[in-house]
Amino acid sequence: MKIPKKYEAILFAFVMSLLMALLMSGVLTLVFTGLDKAFFTRWFNGFVHAWPIAFPSILVIAPIVRMIVKVLIK
């Protein structure tokens, strides 16, 4: 399945936020609560709360970061 190019920015934000929220919620859950039987439940709970913040944040922040990088590279 190919997605039209016009959705590239939204798809990028969706995938990036999904992976980053999953990774960061897992790391922070592990650091602050440890690894035990309830770890995956806490991780999922953290992810469910983090991802709705991460997705719109990346939609807003990614273009700004791209502009900053463009200025720094030239």
Helices and strands as residue ranges (DSSP letters): G 5-7, H 8-33, H 39-73
